[in-house]
Amino acid sequence: MSTITQDDLLEQVNERKQLCQQIKTEIVERLSLNIEPAWIADNQPLFGRGLELDSIDTLEISIALQEVFDVMLTDDNMEVLGSINKIADFITSQRNENL
């Protein structure tokens, strides 16, 4: 059993923050949203009452995730587009599976 040090934990937290920021930046740029990426909360819904994105935006985000993060969304896992945190969890789990 491996022991996680405080430095390891801080590194994981910083990596997570960077990943979330990168996801936000990609969404804002790809969808030409007129907001700053930092204004998107990590748990804010991306669809419905959140950013009010639509089905065309879903396609754009899916393409961005594939191109930038090398992860593929299917009809079975589209729920990961619910928030920045869900997308980050999905990317992290896909990366861990490929180790």
N, CA, C and O atoms as CSV, one atom per row, in Angstrom:
chain,resi,resn,atom,element,x,y,z
A,1,MET,N,N,0.848,-1.184,0.000
A,1,MET,CA,C,0.000,0.000,0.000
A,1,MET,C,C,0.889,1.241,0.000
A,1,MET,O,O,1.788,1.367,0.832
A,2,SER,N,N,0.640,2.137,-0.917
A,2,SER,CA,C,1.460,3.338,-1.015
A,2,SER,C,C,0.891,4.447,-0.135
A,2,SER,O,O,-0.317,4.547,0.082
A,3,THR,N,N,1.798,5.262,0.356
A,3,THR,CA,C,1.416,6.378,1.206
A,3,THR,C,C,1.415,7.653,0.375
A,3,THR,O,O,2.357,7.921,-0.371
A,4,ILE,N,N,0.369,8.423,0.508
A,4,ILE,CA,C,0.270,9.689,-0.210
A,4,ILE,C,C,0.783,10.792,0.707
A,4,ILE,O,O,0.286,10.971,1.819
A,5,THR,N,N,1.766,11.518,0.236
A,5,THR,CA,C,2.316,12.613,1.025
A,5,THR,C,C,1.513,13.885,0.780
A,5,THR,O,O,0.702,13.962,-0.143
A,6,GLN,N,N,1.756,14.865,1.618
A,6,GLN,CA,C,1.078,16.147,1.447
A,6,GLN,C,C,1.471,16.779,0.112
A,6,GLN,O,O,0.640,17.394,-0.556
A,7,ASP,N,N,2.737,16.625,-0.273
A,7,ASP,CA,C,3.182,17.160,-1.562
A,7,ASP,C,C,2.466,16.479,-2.723
A,7,ASP,O,O,2.088,17.130,-3.696
A,8,ASP,N,N,2.279,15.146,-2.613
A,8,ASP,CA,C,1.552,14.412,-3.650
A,8,ASP,C,C,0.118,14.917,-3.761
A,8,ASP,O,O,-0.410,15.107,-4.857
A,9,LEU,N,N,-0.492,15.127,-2.615
A,9,LEU,CA,C,-1.877,15.602,-2.586
A,9,LEU,C,C,-1.986,17.002,-3.189
A,9,LEU,O,O,-2.899,17.280,-3.966
A,10,LEU,N,N,-1.053,17.878,-2.828
A,10,LEU,CA,C,-1.055,19.228,-3.398
A,10,LEU,C,C,-0.849,19.191,-4.907
A,10,LEU,O,O,-1.458,19.972,-5.638
A,11,GLU,N,N,0.000,18.293,-5.370
A,11,GLU,CA,C,0.222,18.154,-6.812
A,11,GLU,C,C,-1.054,17.702,-7.515
A,11,GLU,O,O,-1.393,18.213,-8.582
A,12,GLN,N,N,-1.763,16.740,-6.916
A,12,GLN,CA,C,-3.018,16.265,-7.500
A,12,GLN,C,C,-4.059,17.381,-7.547
A,12,GLN,O,O,-4.782,17.519,-8.533
A,13,VAL,N,N,-4.132,18.169,-6.486
A,13,VAL,CA,C,-5.082,19.285,-6.441
A,13,VAL,C,C,-4.749,20.303,-7.528
A,13,VAL,O,O,-5.640,20.781,-8.230
A,14,ASN,N,N,-3.475,20.631,-7.664
A,14,ASN,CA,C,-3.065,21.594,-8.687
A,14,ASN,C,C,-3.319,21.071,-10.097
A,14,ASN,O,O,-3.740,21.826,-10.974
A,15,GLU,N,N,-3.065,19.779,-10.321
A,15,GLU,CA,C,-3.344,19.179,-11.633
A,15,GLU,C,C,-4.832,19.245,-11.942
A,15,GLU,O,O,-5.226,19.525,-13.075
A,16,ARG,N,N,-5.658,18.987,-10.933
A,16,ARG,CA,C,-7.112,19.035,-11.121
A,16,ARG,C,C,-7.555,20.461,-11.469
A,16,ARG,O,O,-8.366,20.657,-12.374
A,17,LYS,N,N,-7.023,21.449,-10.752
A,17,LYS,CA,C,-7.370,22.843,-11.035
A,17,LYS,C,C,-6.968,23.221,-12.457
A,17,LYS,O,O,-7.724,23.886,-13.166
A,18,GLN,N,N,-5.782,22.798,-12.868
A,18,GLN,CA,C,-5.312,23.102,-14.223
A,18,GLN,C,C,-6.189,22.438,-15.271
A,18,GLN,O,O,-6.509,23.044,-16.294
A,19,LEU,N,N,-6.581,21.185,-15.016
A,19,LEU,CA,C,-7.448,20.472,-15.953
A,19,LEU,C,C,-8.794,21.186,-16.080
A,19,LEU,O,O,-9.283,21.399,-17.190
A,20,CYS,N,N,-9.388,21.552,-14.957
A,20,CYS,CA,C,-10.679,22.260,-14.993
A,20,CYS,C,C,-10.556,23.583,-15.737
A,20,CYS,O,O,-11.440,23.945,-16.513
A,21,GLN,N,N,-9.469,24.303,-15.507
A,21,GLN,CA,C,-9.265,25.575,-16.204
A,21,GLN,C,C,-9.112,25.351,-17.704
A,21,GLN,O,O,-9.644,26.117,-18.507
A,22,GLN,N,N,-8.388,24.306,-18.079
A,22,GLN,CA,C,-8.200,24.006,-19.501
A,22,GLN,C,C,-9.529,23.643,-20.161
A,22,GLN,O,O,-9.795,24.058,-21.289
A,23,ILE,N,N,-10.355,22.878,-19.469
A,23,ILE,CA,C,-11.674,22.510,-19.996
A,23,ILE,C,C,-12.523,23.767,-20.197
A,23,ILE,O,O,-13.146,23.939,-21.245
A,24,LYS,N,N,-12.545,24.636,-19.197
A,24,LYS,CA,C,-13.321,25.878,-19.292
A,24,LYS,C,C,-12.854,26.732,-20.470
A,24,LYS,O,O,-13.666,27.257,-21.231
A,25,THR,N,N,-11.550,26.860,-20.606
A,25,THR,CA,C,-10.997,27.662,-21.698
A,25,THR,C,C,-11.392,27.085,-23.046
A,25,THR,O,O,-11.773,27.828,-23.951
A,26,GLU,N,N,-11.304,25.766,-23.191
A,26,GLU,CA,C,-11.695,25.118,-24.450
A,26,GLU,C,C,-13.164,25.370,-24.765
A,26,GLU,O,O,-13.512,25.681,-25.904
A,27,ILE,N,N,-14.030,25.236,-23.759
A,27,ILE,CA,C,-15.463,25.439,-23.979
A,27,ILE,C,C,-15.742,26.882,-24.402
A,27,ILE,O,O,-16.470,27.121,-25.366
A,28,VAL,N,N,-15.166,27.833,-23.683
A,28,VAL,CA,C,-15.399,29.250,-24.001
A,28,VAL,C,C,-14.903,29.577,-25.404
A,28,VAL,O,O,-15.587,30.261,-26.164
A,29,GLU,N,N,-13.712,29.088,-25.746
A,29,GLU,CA,C,-13.153,29.391,-27.069
A,29,GLU,C,C,-13.903,28.674,-28.187
A,29,GLU,O,O,-14.232,29.287,-29.203
A,30,ARG,N,N,-14.177,27.385,-28.009
A,30,ARG,CA,C,-14.850,26.609,-29.065
A,30,ARG,C,C,-16.251,27.113,-29.345
A,30,ARG,O,O,-16.704,27.130,-30.490
A,31,LEU,N,N,-16.935,27.525,-28.280
A,31,LEU,CA,C,-18.329,27.944,-28.438
A,31,LEU,C,C,-18.461,29.455,-28.588
A,31,LEU,O,O,-19.572,29.979,-28.668
A,32,SER,N,N,-17.338,30.149,-28.627
A,32,SER,CA,C,-17.323,31.613,-28.742
A,32,SER,C,C,-18.239,32.265,-27.713
A,32,SER,O,O,-19.014,33.167,-28.032
A,33,LEU,N,N,-18.135,31.794,-26.477
A,33,LEU,CA,C,-18.947,32.360,-25.404
A,33,LEU,C,C,-18.372,33.706,-25.001
A,33,LEU,O,O,-17.154,33.888,-24.978
A,34,ASN,N,N,-19.226,34.625,-24.691
A,34,ASN,CA,C,-18.809,35.975,-24.334
A,34,ASN,C,C,-18.652,36.104,-22.819
A,34,ASN,O,O,-19.200,37.020,-22.205
A,35,ILE,N,N,-17.892,35.169,-22.220
A,35,ILE,CA,C,-17.621,35.190,-20.783
A,35,ILE,C,C,-16.173,34.781,-20.559
A,35,ILE,O,O,-15.519,34.229,-21.444
A,36,GLU,N,N,-15.692,35.061,-19.369
A,36,GLU,CA,C,-14.360,34.614,-18.977
A,36,GLU,C,C,-14.466,33.172,-18.483
A,36,GLU,O,O,-15.426,32.836,-17.789
A,37,PRO,N,N,-13.512,32.320,-18.821
A,37,PRO,CA,C,-13.554,30.934,-18.344
A,37,PRO,C,C,-13.679,30.830,-16.823
A,37,PRO,O,O,-14.340,29.924,-16.315
A,38,ALA,N,N,-13.052,31.746,-16.104
A,38,ALA,CA,C,-13.087,31.708,-14.638
A,38,ALA,C,C,-14.495,31.918,-14.082
A,38,ALA,O,O,-14.757,31.569,-12.930
A,39,TRP,N,N,-15.393,32.473,-14.869
A,39,TRP,CA,C,-16.761,32.700,-14.413
A,39,TRP,C,C,-17.580,31.415,-14.364
A,39,TRP,O,O,-18.651,31.386,-13.758
A,40,ILE,N,N,-17.093,30.367,-14.988
A,40,ILE,CA,C,-17.807,29.087,-14.977
A,40,ILE,C,C,-17.393,28.323,-13.722
A,40,ILE,O,O,-16.220,27.995,-13.544
A,41,ALA,N,N,-18.358,28.044,-12.861
A,41,ALA,CA,C,-18.078,27.263,-11.653
A,41,ALA,C,C,-17.901,25.798,-12.036
A,41,ALA,O,O,-18.517,25.313,-12.984
A,42,ASP,N,N,-17.058,25.106,-11.293
A,42,ASP,CA,C,-16.764,23.711,-11.618
A,42,ASP,C,C,-17.996,22.811,-11.545
A,42,ASP,O,O,-18.081,21.824,-12.276
A,43,ASN,N,N,-18.951,23.138,-10.674
A,43,ASN,CA,C,-20.167,22.326,-10.541
A,43,ASN,C,C,-21.376,22.928,-11.243
A,43,ASN,O,O,-22.476,22.382,-11.156
A,44,GLN,N,N,-21.188,24.035,-11.932
A,44,GLN,CA,C,-22.292,24.699,-12.630
A,44,GLN,C,C,-22.792,23.824,-13.777
A,44,GLN,O,O,-21.990,23.333,-14.573
A,45,PRO,N,N,-24.099,23.624,-13.870
A,45,PRO,CA,C,-24.625,22.868,-15.010
A,45,PRO,C,C,-24.280,23.575,-16.321
A,45,PRO,O,O,-24.379,24.798,-16.423
A,46,LEU,N,N,-23.882,22.807,-17.300
A,46,LEU,CA,C,-23.537,23.389,-18.593
A,46,LEU,C,C,-24.760,23.554,-19.482
A,46,LEU,O,O,-24.774,24.389,-20.386
A,47,PHE,N,N,-25.780,22.756,-19.223
A,47,PHE,CA,C,-27.001,22.790,-20.032
A,47,PHE,C,C,-28.169,23.196,-19.139
A,47,PHE,O,O,-28.042,23.218,-17.914
A,48,GLY,N,N,-29.294,23.514,-19.746
A,48,GLY,CA,C,-30.454,23.928,-18.961
A,48,GLY,C,C,-30.223,25.285,-18.335
A,48,GLY,O,O,-29.871,26.237,-19.032
A,49,ARG,N,N,-30.413,25.390,-17.044
A,49,ARG,CA,C,-30.299,26.678,-16.347
A,49,ARG,C,C,-28.861,27.127,-16.145
A,49,ARG,O,O,-28.631,28.256,-15.712
A,50,GLY,N,N,-27.905,26.291,-16.439
A,50,GLY,CA,C,-26.499,26.660,-16.272
A,50,GLY,C,C,-26.063,27.639,-17.339
A,50,GLY,O,O,-26.508,28.786,-17.358
A,51,LEU,N,N,-25.199,27.191,-18.223
A,51,LEU,CA,C,-24.737,28.038,-19.325
A,51,LEU,C,C,-25.724,28.068,-20.484
A,51,LEU,O,O,-25.528,28.791,-21.460
A,52,GLU,N,N,-26.781,27.279,-20.368
A,52,GLU,CA,C,-27.834,27.216,-21.384
A,52,GLU,C,C,-27.291,26.783,-22.745
A,52,GLU,O,O,-27.676,27.325,-23.781
A,53,LEU,N,N,-26.392,25.799,-22.725
A,53,LEU,CA,C,-25.870,25.254,-23.969
A,53,LEU,C,C,-26.912,24.356,-24.609
A,53,LEU,O,O,-27.854,23.927,-23.943
A,54,ASP,N,N,-26.754,24.064,-25.903
A,54,ASP,CA,C,-27.725,23.236,-26.621
A,54,ASP,C,C,-27.040,22.036,-27.273
A,54,ASP,O,O,-25.859,21.782,-27.034
A,55,SER,N,N,-27.785,21.304,-28.092
A,55,SER,CA,C,-27.272,20.067,-28.689
A,55,SER,C,C,-26.112,20.313,-29.650
A,55,SER,O,O,-25.217,19.473,-29.752
A,56,ILE,N,N,-26.105,21.424,-30.344
A,56,ILE,CA,C,-24.976,21.756,-31.223
A,56,ILE,C,C,-23.723,21.957,-30.378
A,56,ILE,O,O,-22.631,21.543,-30.768
A,57,ASP,N,N,-23.886,22.592,-29.223
A,57,ASP,CA,C,-22.764,22.794,-28.306
A,57,ASP,C,C,-22.229,21.458,-27.796
A,57,ASP,O,O,-21.024,21.299,-27.600
A,58,THR,N,N,-23.131,20.501,-27.584
A,58,THR,CA,C,-22.715,19.166,-27.160
A,58,THR,C,C,-21.748,18.567,-28.164
A,58,THR,O,O,-20.721,18.003,-27.787
A,59,LEU,N,N,-22.071,18.687,-29.423
A,59,LEU,CA,C,-21.207,18.162,-30.479
A,59,LEU,C,C,-19.848,18.860,-30.468
A,59,LEU,O,O,-18.812,18.204,-30.570
A,60,GLU,N,N,-19.849,20.170,-30.346
A,60,GLU,CA,C,-18.595,20.932,-30.315
A,60,GLU,C,C,-17.727,20.527,-29.128
A,60,GLU,O,O,-16.516,20.357,-29.269
A,61,ILE,N,N,-18.345,20.372,-27.958
A,61,ILE,CA,C,-17.592,19.970,-26.767
A,61,ILE,C,C,-17.037,18.564,-26.943
A,61,ILE,O,O,-15.894,18.299,-26.572
A,62,SER,N,N,-17.832,17.663,-27.501
A,62,SER,CA,C,-17.373,16.290,-27.743
A,62,SER,C,C,-16.151,16.265,-28.647
A,62,SER,O,O,-15.195,15.533,-28.392
A,63,ILE,N,N,-16.187,17.064,-29.696
A,63,ILE,CA,C,-15.054,17.141,-30.627
A,63,ILE,C,C,-13.827,17.702,-29.911
A,63,ILE,O,O,-12.718,17.197,-30.085
A,64,ALA,N,N,-14.025,18.739,-29.113
A,64,ALA,CA,C,-12.905,19.336,-28.371
A,64,ALA,C,C,-12.283,18.330,-27.412
A,64,ALA,O,O,-11.059,18.249,-27.307
A,65,LEU,N,N,-13.114,17.562,-26.714
A,65,LEU,CA,C,-12.588,16.571,-25.772
A,65,LEU,C,C,-11.754,15.521,-26.490
A,65,LEU,O,O,-10.721,15.078,-25.987
A,66,GLN,N,N,-12.213,15.132,-27.667
A,66,GLN,CA,C,-11.468,14.140,-28.433
A,66,GLN,C,C,-10.147,14.725,-28.934
A,66,GLN,O,O,-9.101,14.086,-28.816
A,67,GLU,N,N,-10.192,15.921,-29.484
A,67,GLU,CA,C,-8.990,16.528,-30.062
A,67,GLU,C,C,-7.968,16.942,-29.007
A,67,GLU,O,O,-6.771,16.716,-29.180
A,68,VAL,N,N,-8.430,17.540,-27.929
A,68,VAL,CA,C,-7.515,18.104,-26.935
A,68,VAL,C,C,-7.095,17.081,-25.882
A,68,VAL,O,O,-5.929,17.033,-25.491
A,69,PHE,N,N,-8.046,16.263,-25.423
A,69,PHE,CA,C,-7.772,15.359,-24.309
A,69,PHE,C,C,-7.704,13.891,-24.716
A,69,PHE,O,O,-7.451,13.026,-23.878
A,70,ASP,N,N,-7.926,13.606,-25.993
A,70,ASP,CA,C,-7.861,12.246,-26.523
A,70,ASP,C,C,-8.811,11.286,-25.802
A,70,ASP,O,O,-8.453,10.144,-25.515
A,71,VAL,N,N,-10.023,11.763,-25.513
A,71,VAL,CA,C,-11.064,10.919,-24.927
A,71,VAL,C,C,-12.280,10.944,-25.844
A,71,VAL,O,O,-12.577,11.961,-26.469
A,72,MET,N,N,-12.965,9.837,-25.916
A,72,MET,CA,C,-14.096,9.691,-26.828
A,72,MET,C,C,-15.393,9.570,-26.044
A,72,MET,O,O,-15.527,8.715,-25.169
A,73,LEU,N,N,-16.343,10.432,-26.367
A,73,LEU,CA,C,-17.676,10.328,-25.785
A,73,LEU,C,C,-18.553,9.476,-26.690
A,73,LEU,O,O,-18.451,9.531,-27.915
A,74,THR,N,N,-19.410,8.694,-26.064
A,74,THR,CA,C,-20.389,7.895,-26.794
A,74,THR,C,C,-21.773,8.239,-26.252
A,74,THR,O,O,-21.901,9.001,-25.294
A,75,ASP,N,N,-22.791,7.681,-26.864
A,75,ASP,CA,C,-24.150,7.909,-26.370
A,75,ASP,C,C,-24.307,7.425,-24.930
A,75,ASP,O,O,-25.139,7.942,-24.185
A,76,ASP,N,N,-23.505,6.429,-24.541
A,76,ASP,CA,C,-23.608,5.855,-23.202
A,76,ASP,C,C,-22.999,6.724,-22.107
A,76,ASP,O,O,-23.319,6.544,-20.932
A,77,ASN,N,N,-22.131,7.659,-22.471
A,77,ASN,CA,C,-21.488,8.454,-21.425
A,77,ASN,C,C,-21.642,9.965,-21.618
A,77,ASN,O,O,-20.815,10.734,-21.129
A,78,MET,N,N,-22.661,10.387,-22.305
A,78,MET,CA,C,-22.890,11.816,-22.546
A,78,MET,C,C,-23.216,12.586,-21.263
A,78,MET,O,O,-23.101,13.811,-21.236
A,79,GLU,N,N,-23.617,11.889,-20.209
A,79,GLU,CA,C,-23.933,12.568,-18.952
A,79,GLU,C,C,-22.716,13.265,-18.353
A,79,GLU,O,O,-22.861,14.125,-17.485
A,80,VAL,N,N,-21.521,12.901,-18.807
A,80,VAL,CA,C,-20.319,13.557,-18.287
A,80,VAL,C,C,-20.272,15.031,-18.677
A,80,VAL,O,O,-19.486,15.786,-18.106
A,81,LEU,N,N,-21.080,15.450,-19.619
A,81,LEU,CA,C,-21.106,16.849,-20.033
A,81,LEU,C,C,-21.950,17.715,-19.098
A,81,LEU,O,O,-22.236,18.871,-19.410
A,82,GLY,N,N,-22.342,17.164,-17.967
A,82,GLY,CA,C,-23.193,17.895,-17.034
A,82,GLY,C,C,-22.529,19.082,-16.373
A,82,GLY,O,O,-23.190,20.077,-16.078
A,83,SER,N,N,-21.221,18.993,-16.133
A,83,SER,CA,C,-20.491,20.081,-15.476
A,83,SER,C,C,-19.002,19.929,-15.769
A,83,SER,O,O,-18.560,18.909,-16.299
A,84,ILE,N,N,-18.250,20.942,-15.422
A,84,ILE,CA,C,-16.797,20.890,-15.592
A,84,ILE,C,C,-16.218,19.754,-14.753
A,84,ILE,O,O,-15.350,19.019,-15.223
A,85,ASN,N,N,-16.692,19.605,-13.514
A,85,ASN,CA,C,-16.188,18.530,-12.658
A,85,ASN,C,C,-16.452,17.154,-13.253
A,85,ASN,O,O,-15.590,16.277,-13.189
A,86,LYS,N,N,-17.624,16.956,-13.826
A,86,LYS,CA,C,-17.928,15.657,-14.431
A,86,LYS,C,C,-17.029,15.387,-15.631
A,86,LYS,O,O,-16.583,14.258,-15.834
A,87,ILE,N,N,-16.766,16.415,-16.420
A,87,ILE,CA,C,-15.862,16.250,-17.565
A,87,ILE,C,C,-14.457,15.927,-17.069
A,87,ILE,O,O,-13.797,15.037,-17.604
A,88,ALA,N,N,-13.997,16.653,-16.042
A,88,ALA,CA,C,-12.661,16.409,-15.488
A,88,ALA,C,C,-12.558,14.998,-14.918
A,88,ALA,O,O,-11.541,14.330,-15.106
A,89,ASP,N,N,-13.600,14.537,-14.223
A,89,ASP,CA,C,-13.608,13.163,-13.696
A,89,ASP,C,C,-13.485,12.157,-14.831
A,89,ASP,O,O,-12.735,11.186,-14.732
A,90,PHE,N,N,-14.223,12.393,-15.903
A,90,PHE,CA,C,-14.201,11.484,-17.051
A,90,PHE,C,C,-12.815,11.446,-17.692
A,90,PHE,O,O,-12.294,10.368,-17.977
A,91,ILE,N,N,-12.224,12.602,-17.917
A,91,ILE,CA,C,-10.890,12.663,-18.524
A,91,ILE,C,C,-9.879,11.940,-17.637
A,91,ILE,O,O,-9.058,11.166,-18.128
A,92,THR,N,N,-9.942,12.194,-16.332
A,92,THR,CA,C,-9.018,11.559,-15.391
A,92,THR,C,C,-9.191,10.047,-15.392
A,92,THR,O,O,-8.205,9.311,-15.397
A,93,SER,N,N,-10.435,9.578,-15.387
A,93,SER,CA,C,-10.664,8.126,-15.380
A,93,SER,C,C,-10.185,7.486,-16.679
A,93,SER,O,O,-9.646,6.379,-16.658
A,94,GLN,N,N,-10.375,8.165,-17.803
A,94,GLN,CA,C,-9.901,7.632,-19.084
A,94,GLN,C,C,-8.380,7.582,-19.121
A,94,GLN,O,O,-7.802,6.625,-19.636
A,95,ARG,N,N,-7.733,8.601,-18.583
A,95,ARG,CA,C,-6.267,8.609,-18.528
A,95,ARG,C,C,-5.756,7.478,-17.641
A,95,ARG,O,O,-4.780,6.809,-17.981
A,96,ASN,N,N,-6.421,7.265,-16.496
A,96,ASN,CA,C,-6.001,6.205,-15.577
A,96,ASN,C,C,-6.189,4.823,-16.182
A,96,ASN,O,O,-5.389,3.921,-15.932
A,97,GLU,N,N,-7.242,4.648,-16.979
A,97,GLU,CA,C,-7.474,3.364,-17.651
A,97,GLU,C,C,-6.397,3.068,-18.676
A,97,GLU,O,O,-6.084,1.906,-18.935
A,98,ASN,N,N,-5.830,4.109,-19.259
A,98,ASN,CA,C,-4.831,3.934,-20.308
A,98,ASN,C,C,-3.412,3.818,-19.773
A,98,ASN,O,O,-2.465,3.741,-20.556
A,99,LEU,N,N,-3.244,3.802,-18.447
A,99,LEU,CA,C,-1.897,3.653,-17.872
A,99,LEU,C,C,-1.420,2.227,-17.947
A,99,LEU,O,O,-0.311,1.923,-17.509
